[in-house]
């Protein structure tokens, strides 16, 4: 009888990684909007917003009803890395809200998501790194792409801050711009710390198990955001007169070198995925989990970076590649969304993880 109760659907078993579904869906809506496909972007955005509200309700219920389960997530070597996906989801939807013509309510909603998400990103990211470094002290062979999530969360702040800056009262603008710039440093240097650790783990230890494969794609996210975040932050500062506009044309040239790492990382990630799908023994170990959304959001960030560079550099090559990446993003989103809906339809998303 106890076993039956323990495996019954419950918010106690809600994986915080489900907030990555809001990230991925919001990134797709943002990408569709940037490509001018507004009629497709609006329903995708609405789906992301509904998912955010639903997941927030479920997660708050978990916090209040099962605080020990939430604490166990924080002390879990993998689930802990997923906790920043909640504030990241807020920032992603803030960006998508800014990009879409949604009506007079969109500005206060987008500003509110930004103002709520920014301190949460700092607090949750800091808490995760503190707990992992002082309580878990993970060995290097435990490194995986989920370690990129705290840097990703920080890099979203200057991107959103730059885009929303001109909509805030003038008395706020300078301080919001300064605070946003601080997060640029946090995200950039954390990425520099994590990247060599992850590469060293790939080179010096056994190959990643198939269920960690989506985490490899997460490496695309900080690369894409390192292209976009400084750019949008500088643009926002120039728009309100905080920095000279003459600085802006220089950034696409610098960003192109950063983007090159992303292109290499995408090819590497796709090779690993293709090998896994073609090898029957490895494919059988690739069981669906909410971490599969790691396939989607990072690709969305890299797609947006590619589109921005294609326009900034007026490159036909990058423009064509951006459209190809958007198509790939759509395929990945449909693939992961299919398995996600199936998990929620059977309430498997609220059951204990297998194994």
C-alpha positions in Angstrom: 0.0 0.0 0.0 2.8 2.4 0.9 4.5 1.8 -2.5 1.3 2.6 -4.3 0.9 5.9 -2.4 4.6 6.9 -2.9 4.3 6.5 -6.7 0.9 8.4 -7.0 1.0 11.7 -8.9 1.9 14.5 -6.6 3.4 18.0 -6.8 6.0 16.7 -4.5 7.7 15.0 -7.5 7.6 18.1 -9.8 11.0 18.4 -11.5 12.1 22.1 -11.5 13.5 21.4 -15.0 10.0 21.7 -16.3 10.4 25.5 -16.3 12.8 24.9 -19.2 9.7 24.1 -21.3 8.7 27.8 -20.8 12.2 28.8 -21.7 12.2 26.8 -24.9 8.6 27.8 -26.0 9.3 31.4 -25.1 12.5 31.3 -27.2 10.6 29.9 -30.1 8.0 32.7 -29.9 10.8 35.3 -29.7 12.6 33.8 -32.7 9.4 33.6 -34.8 8.7 37.3 -33.9 12.2 38.3 -34.9 11.8 36.5 -38.2 8.6 38.4 -38.8 6.3 35.4 -38.4 4.0 37.2 -35.9 0.9 35.0 -36.5 2.9 32.0 -35.5 4.7 33.7 -32.7 1.6 34.9 -30.8 -0.1 31.5 -30.1 3.3 30.0 -29.2 3.8 32.9 -26.8 0.4 32.3 -25.3 1.2 28.7 -24.7 4.4 29.7 -22.9 2.6 32.1 -20.7 -0.1 29.5 -19.8 2.7 27.0 -19.0 4.5 29.5 -16.8 1.3 30.3 -14.8 0.5 26.6 -14.4 4.0 25.6 -13.4 4.3 28.4 -11.0 1.1 27.3 -9.3 2.4 23.7 -9.0 5.8 24.7 -7.8 4.4 27.1 -5.1 2.2 24.2 -4.0 5.3 22.0 -3.7 7.2 24.7 -1.7 4.3 25.0 0.8 3.2 21.4 1.0 6.5 19.6 0.6 9.3 22.0 1.7 11.6 19.0 2.3 11.2 17.9 -1.3 12.1 21.4 -2.5 15.2 21.4 -0.2 16.1 18.0 -1.6 16.1 19.4 -5.1 18.6 22.1 -4.0 20.9 19.4 -2.6 20.6 17.2 -5.7 23.6 17.3 -8.0 21.4 17.7 -11.1 18.1 19.1 -10.0 19.9 21.9 -8.2 21.3 23.1 -11.5 17.7 23.3 -12.9 16.4 25.7 -10.2 17.5 28.8 -12.1 15.2 27.8 -15.0 12.4 29.4 -13.1 13.7 33.0 -13.1 15.2 32.4 -16.6 11.6 31.6 -17.8 10.5 34.9 -16.4 13.2 36.8 -18.3 12.6 34.9 -21.6 8.9 35.7 -21.5 9.8 39.3 -20.7 11.9 39.4 -23.9 9.1 37.7 -25.9 6.6 40.2 -24.5 8.8 43.1 -25.7 9.0 41.6 -29.2 5.3 41.1 -29.9 2.4 43.5 -30.5 0.2 42.4 -27.6 -1.6 45.4 -26.5 -1.3 48.1 -23.7 -1.0 45.4 -21.0 2.2 44.0 -22.5 4.6 46.8 -21.2 3.7 46.5 -17.5 3.7 42.7 -17.8 7.2 42.6 -19.5 8.6 45.2 -17.1 7.2 43.2 -14.1 8.7 39.9 -15.4 12.1 41.7 -15.8 12.0 43.3 -12.3 10.9 40.0 -10.7 13.3 37.8 -12.6 16.4 39.9 -12.1 16.8 39.6 -8.3 15.7 36.0 -8.5 18.4 35.1 -11.0 21.0 36.6 -8.7 19.6 34.9 -5.6 18.9 31.5 -7.0 22.1 31.3 -9.0 24.2 32.3 -6.0 22.4 29.8 -3.8 22.9 26.9 -6.2 26.6 27.5 -6.6 27.0 28.0 -2.8 25.2 24.8 -1.9 27.0 22.7 -4.6 30.4 24.0 -3.6 29.9 23.7 0.1 27.6 20.8 0.6 28.0 18.5 -2.5 31.6 19.3 -3.7 31.0 17.3 -6.9 33.9 15.6 -8.6 35.0 16.7 -12.1 33.6 13.6 -13.7 30.1 14.8 -12.6 30.4 17.9 -14.8 27.7 18.2 -17.4 26.1 21.0 -19.6 23.6 21.8 -16.8 26.5 23.7 -15.1 26.1 26.3 -17.9 22.7 27.3 -16.6 23.8 29.8 -13.9 25.9 31.7 -16.5 23.0 31.6 -18.9 20.6 33.1 -16.3 22.9 36.0 -15.6 23.4 36.9 -19.3 19.7 37.3 -19.9 19.5 40.3 -17.5 21.6 42.8 -19.6 19.8 41.6 -22.7 16.3 42.2 -21.3 17.5 45.3 -19.4 18.8 46.9 -22.6 15.6 46.2 -24.5 13.3 47.5 -21.7 15.5 50.4 -20.5 13.9 53.2 -22.5 10.4 52.3 -21.2 11.3 53.0 -17.6 11.1 56.4 -16.0 14.2 58.4 -16.8 15.2 58.6 -13.1 15.5 54.8 -13.1 17.4 54.3 -16.4 21.0 54.9 -15.4 20.8 52.6 -12.3 19.0 49.9 -14.2 21.6 50.0 -16.9 24.4 49.8 -14.4 22.8 46.8 -12.6 22.2 45.0 -15.9 25.9 45.5 -16.7 26.9 43.8 -13.5 25.1 40.6 -14.6 27.1 40.7 -17.9 30.3 40.3 -15.9 28.7 37.5 -13.7 27.6 35.5 -16.7 30.7 36.0 -18.8 33.2 34.9 -16.1 31.1 32.0 -14.8 31.0 30.8 -18.4 34.8 31.0 -18.6 35.0 28.9 -15.4 32.5 26.2 -16.5 33.6 25.7 -20.1 37.1 24.3 -19.4 35.7 22.1 -16.6 33.2 20.6 -18.9 35.7 20.1 -21.7 38.2 18.5 -19.3 35.4 16.1 -18.2 34.7 15.2 -21.8 38.3 14.6 -22.6 39.5 12.9 -19.4 36.6 10.7 -18.3 34.1 8.2 -19.6 31.8 9.5 -22.3 28.5 11.1 -21.1 25.6 8.8 -20.7 22.8 9.3 -23.3 20.5 11.0 -20.7 23.1 13.8 -20.4 23.1 14.4 -24.1 20.6 17.3 -24.0 22.9 19.1 -21.5 25.6 19.3 -24.2 23.4 21.5 -26.2 23.1 23.9 -23.3 26.6 25.2 -24.2 25.0 27.0 -27.2 23.0 29.2 -24.9 25.8 31.2 -23.2 27.5 31.6 -26.7 24.3 33.0 -28.2 23.7 35.3 -25.3 27.3 36.5 -25.2 26.6 37.7 -28.8 23.2 39.3 -27.9 23.5 40.5 -24.3 26.3 43.1 -24.7 24.8 44.3 -28.0 21.3 44.9 -26.6 22.8 46.4 -23.4 24.9 48.9 -25.3 21.9 49.7 -27.6 19.7 50.4 -24.7 22.4 52.6 -23.1 22.9 54.5 -26.4 19.1 55.0 -26.8 18.8 56.8 -23.5 22.1 58.7 -23.9 24.3 56.8 -21.5 26.9 55.6 -24.1 28.0 57.0 -27.5 26.2 55.5 -30.5 29.5 55.2 -32.2 30.3 52.2 -30.0 27.5 50.1 -31.5 28.9 49.2 -35.0 32.1 47.7 -33.5 30.2 45.0 -31.5 29.0 42.7 -34.4 32.6 42.3 -35.6 33.7 41.2 -32.1 30.6 39.1 -31.6 31.3 37.2 -34.8 34.3 35.5 -33.2 32.2 34.5 -30.2 29.5 33.2 -32.6 32.1 31.0 -34.2 32.5 29.0 -31.0 28.7 28.4 -31.1 28.8 27.1 -34.7 31.5 24.6 -33.7 29.6 23.6 -30.5 26.4 23.1 -32.6 28.2 20.7 -35.0 29.7 18.8 -32.1 26.4 18.5 -30.3 24.6 17.3 -33.4 27.3 14.7 -34.0 26.8 13.3 -30.5 23.0 13.3 -31.0 23.2 11.6 -34.4 25.6 8.9 -33.1 23.3 8.2 -30.2 20.2 8.0 -32.4 21.9 5.6 -34.8 23.4 3.3 -32.1 20.6 1.1 -30.9 22.2 0.4 -27.5 22.6 4.1 -26.8 19.3 5.1 -28.3 17.5 2.7 -25.9 19.1 4.7 -22.9 17.8 8.0 -24.2 14.6 8.1 -22.1 12.5 11.3 -22.1 12.9 13.7 -19.2 12.1 17.4 -18.8 15.8 18.0 -19.3 15.2 17.3 -23.0 14.2 21.0 -23.2 17.9 21.5 -23.2 17.7 20.7 -26.9 15.4 23.7 -27.5 16.2 26.9 -25.6 20.0 26.9 -26.3 19.3 26.4 -30.0 16.8 29.3 -29.9 19.4 31.6 -28.3 22.0 30.7 -31.0 19.4 31.1 -33.8 18.6 34.6 -32.5 22.3 35.5 -32.3 22.8 34.3 -35.9 19.9 36.4 -37.2 21.1 39.5 -35.3 24.6 39.1 -36.8 23.2 38.5 -40.3 21.5 41.8 -40.1 24.3 43.7 -38.3 26.9 42.4 -40.8 24.5 42.3 -43.8 25.6 38.7 -44.5 23.6 36.6 -46.9 25.4 33.5 -45.6 24.4 34.1 -42.0 20.9 35.0 -43.1 20.4 31.7 -44.9 21.9 29.8 -41.9 19.6 31.7 -39.5 16.5 30.4 -41.5 17.9 26.9 -41.4 18.4 27.1 -37.7 14.9 28.4 -37.2 13.6 25.3 -39.1 15.8 23.0 -36.9 14.5 24.8 -33.8 10.9 24.2 -34.9 11.7 20.5 -35.4 13.3 20.1 -32.0 10.5 22.0 -30.3 7.8 19.8 -31.9 9.8 16.6 -31.0 10.2 17.6 -27.3 6.7 19.1 -27.0 5.2 15.8 -28.2 6.9 13.8 -25.4 6.2 16.6 -22.9 2.4 16.5 -23.6 2.4 12.8 -23.4 4.1 12.9 -20.0 1.6 15.4 -18.7 -1.4 13.6 -20.2 -0.6 10.5 -18.1 0.6 12.6 -15.1 4.0 11.0 -15.5 5.4 14.5 -14.9 4.2 14.3 -11.3 5.5 10.9 -10.6 8.9 9.9 -9.2 11.6 9.7 -11.8 12.4 6.2 -12.9 15.4 4.5 -11.5 
